[in-house]
Amino acid sequence: MMKFLLAAAAIVLPIASHAGPKLIDVVGLIPGVSDAQQVRQASAQPTSTDDGVFLEIGGIKIPCITDFLNGRLAAMTCFTGSSGSSKYTRESNQQVFEELVAGWTRKFGVPDKTERQKVRTRAGVEYEQLSVSWMDASGNRLEIANMMQSVTQGLISIRSADALRKEALEEGQRNAAKKF
């Protein structure tokens, strides 16, 4: 009986070590795998360039800036809502946030991380800033926030595991170089 329990635990424990999605895939794009041509093909507008595309995610056209590492998609930052006079999406950043979180939760499961914090405008109006993220088994991360630099602007961030490691290394080097 003890051998059976140990064997069962050996099977269950590796599965339980990562509860998130096996692979983050947003409209067919996979961080660390997809190349520039695949990003252009996924674009909702044929005029997309190598560093920027419009993707249709959940029925919403969203402008995104891309970055590549060794020819593969390392990072993609997408903007929702508006900033000043510039309108990123017809829908508000809150509408986009709610729609995409619901869709990605169906696709990837419960987010790995949810953060809430109160933010206050210069006029003293208080809002709740929400951010949720999923990390896949390879270490790629998908994060969406309902507000970023303003209460009318949201953000979607997709980072490959290699990009996250590179960013952490660069931050560590910057911190080590600080002199006090």
C-alpha positions as CSV (number, residue, x, y, z in Angstrom):
1,M,0.0,0.0,0.0
2,M,2.8,2.4,0.9
3,K,4.5,1.8,-2.5
4,F,1.2,2.6,-4.2
5,L,0.9,5.9,-2.4
6,L,4.4,6.8,-3.2
7,A,3.9,6.0,-6.9
8,A,0.6,8.0,-6.9
9,A,2.4,11.0,-5.3
10,A,5.2,10.8,-7.8
11,I,2.6,11.1,-10.6
12,V,0.6,13.9,-9.0
13,L,3.4,16.1,-7.6
14,P,5.0,17.1,-10.9
15,I,1.5,18.1,-12.2
16,A,0.7,20.1,-9.1
17,S,4.0,22.0,-9.4
18,H,2.6,24.2,-12.2
19,A,-1.1,25.0,-12.1
20,G,-1.0,27.6,-14.9
21,P,-1.4,26.9,-18.6
22,K,1.0,24.6,-20.4
23,L,1.6,27.2,-23.1
24,I,0.6,30.8,-23.5
25,D,-0.8,31.3,-27.0
26,V,-2.5,34.6,-27.8
27,V,-4.2,34.5,-31.3
28,G,-1.8,31.9,-32.3
29,L,1.3,33.8,-31.2
30,I,3.6,32.0,-28.7
31,P,6.3,34.0,-26.8
32,G,9.8,32.6,-27.6
33,V,8.5,30.6,-30.5
34,S,6.7,32.9,-33.0
35,D,8.7,34.8,-35.5
36,A,8.1,38.2,-37.2
37,Q,6.4,36.7,-40.2
38,Q,3.9,34.8,-37.9
39,V,3.2,38.1,-36.1
40,R,2.5,39.9,-39.3
41,Q,0.2,37.1,-40.5
42,A,-1.7,37.3,-37.2
43,S,-2.2,41.0,-37.7
44,A,-5.7,42.4,-38.2
45,Q,-4.3,45.0,-40.6
46,P,-2.0,44.3,-43.5
47,T,-0.1,47.6,-43.0
48,S,1.6,46.3,-39.8
49,T,5.4,46.7,-39.4
50,D,7.9,44.5,-37.8
51,D,7.7,46.5,-34.5
52,G,4.0,47.2,-34.4
53,V,0.8,45.4,-35.3
54,F,-2.9,45.5,-34.7
55,L,-4.2,42.2,-33.3
56,E,-7.8,41.2,-33.1
57,I,-8.0,39.6,-29.6
58,G,-11.5,38.6,-28.4
59,G,-13.1,40.5,-31.2
60,I,-11.3,43.8,-30.3
61,K,-8.6,45.4,-32.5
62,I,-5.7,46.3,-30.3
63,P,-2.4,48.0,-31.2
64,C,0.7,46.2,-30.1
65,I,4.4,46.9,-30.1
66,T,6.6,43.9,-30.6
67,D,10.2,43.0,-29.7
68,F,12.2,40.0,-30.9
69,L,15.1,38.2,-29.4
70,N,17.1,35.8,-31.6
71,G,14.4,36.1,-34.2
72,R,11.6,35.0,-31.9
73,L,8.8,37.0,-30.2
74,A,10.3,38.1,-26.9
75,A,7.8,40.8,-25.9
76,M,4.6,42.3,-27.0
77,T,3.0,45.3,-25.3
78,C,-0.6,46.2,-26.3
79,F,-2.6,49.3,-25.4
80,T,-6.3,49.6,-24.6
81,G,-8.6,52.6,-24.0
82,S,-7.1,56.0,-24.6
83,S,-4.3,58.3,-23.6
84,G,-4.9,62.0,-24.0
85,S,-6.4,62.6,-27.5
86,S,-5.2,59.3,-28.8
87,K,-7.8,56.5,-28.8
88,Y,-6.3,53.0,-28.8
89,T,-9.5,51.0,-28.9
90,R,-13.1,51.9,-29.4
91,E,-13.9,50.1,-26.2
92,S,-12.8,51.5,-22.8
93,N,-9.8,50.0,-21.1
94,Q,-12.1,48.6,-18.4
95,Q,-14.4,46.9,-21.0
96,V,-11.3,45.3,-22.8
97,F,-9.9,44.2,-19.4
98,E,-13.1,42.5,-18.4
99,E,-13.6,40.8,-21.8
100,L,-10.1,39.5,-22.1
101,V,-9.7,38.4,-18.5
102,A,-12.9,36.3,-18.9
103,G,-11.7,34.8,-22.2
104,W,-8.2,34.1,-21.0
105,T,-9.5,32.6,-17.8
106,R,-11.7,30.2,-19.9
107,K,-8.6,29.4,-22.0
108,F,-5.8,29.3,-19.4
109,G,-7.6,28.8,-16.1
110,V,-7.6,30.9,-13.0
111,P,-4.8,33.6,-13.2
112,D,-1.6,32.8,-11.3
113,K,-1.5,36.3,-9.8
114,T,-4.1,39.0,-9.2
115,E,-3.1,42.4,-7.8
116,R,-5.4,45.2,-6.7
117,Q,-4.5,48.6,-5.5
118,K,-6.2,51.9,-5.0
119,V,-5.1,54.8,-7.2
120,R,-6.1,58.4,-6.9
121,T,-6.3,61.0,-9.7
122,R,-5.0,64.5,-9.2
123,A,-8.6,65.6,-8.6
124,G,-8.8,63.1,-5.7
125,V,-11.1,60.6,-7.4
126,E,-10.2,57.0,-6.3
127,Y,-10.2,54.0,-8.7
128,E,-9.2,50.4,-8.3
129,Q,-6.2,49.3,-10.5
130,L,-6.4,45.6,-11.3
131,S,-3.7,43.4,-12.8
132,V,-3.9,39.7,-13.5
133,S,-1.3,37.4,-15.0
134,W,-0.7,33.8,-16.1
135,M,2.7,32.1,-16.4
136,D,3.0,29.0,-18.5
137,A,5.1,25.9,-17.9
138,S,8.0,27.4,-19.9
139,G,8.1,30.6,-17.9
140,N,6.4,32.8,-20.5
141,R,4.1,35.4,-18.9
142,L,0.8,37.1,-20.0
143,E,-0.3,40.1,-17.9
144,I,-3.2,42.5,-18.4
145,A,-4.0,45.6,-16.4
146,N,-7.1,47.8,-16.5
147,M,-5.1,51.0,-15.8
148,M,-1.6,52.0,-16.3
149,Q,-0.3,55.5,-16.7
150,S,-3.8,56.9,-16.7
151,V,-7.3,55.7,-15.6
152,T,-8.3,55.6,-19.3
153,Q,-5.4,53.5,-20.5
154,G,-4.9,49.7,-20.1
155,L,-2.1,47.4,-21.0
156,I,-1.4,43.9,-22.1
157,S,2.1,42.5,-21.7
158,I,3.4,39.2,-23.1
159,R,6.9,38.3,-22.2
160,S,8.9,35.2,-23.2
161,A,10.9,33.3,-20.5
162,D,14.1,34.4,-22.2
163,A,13.0,38.1,-22.2
164,L,12.1,37.9,-18.5
165,R,15.5,36.4,-17.7
166,K,17.2,39.1,-19.7
167,E,15.2,41.8,-18.0
168,A,16.0,40.4,-14.6
169,L,19.7,40.2,-15.4
170,E,19.8,43.8,-16.7
171,E,17.9,45.0,-13.6
172,G,20.4,43.2,-11.4
173,Q,23.3,44.7,-13.2
174,R,21.8,48.2,-12.9
175,N,21.2,47.7,-9.2
176,A,24.7,46.4,-8.7
177,A,26.1,49.5,-10.4
178,K,24.3,51.9,-8.1
179,K,26.6,53.7,-5.7
180,F,25.4,55.2,-2.5
